[in-house]
Amino acid sequence: EQGVHGVRLDSMPRGFAGLLANQVAVHDLCAQAIIDGSRDLVLQALLVDPVVTKVGAAEDLIEQMIALQPEYLGYLR
């Protein structure tokens, strides 16, 4: 068949499983933010990512993203 297919991982180190669970949470929050048109969920998605360490920086990033791509992200205003 065509399309994307998952790969089954029967066992993996707990640390790896934790990293994967975190990334899934980020993507789930992003998808829900789009569905709901929710700026708050966009912020939550950014803050769940371990590379984002400052709330203010995440809020500034959201503002910049909206300013640069208003045709796609203007609904988050």
Salt bridges, closest charged atoms under 4 A:
ASP10 OD1 - ARG8 NE 2.44
GLU63 OE2 - ARG39 NH2 2.08
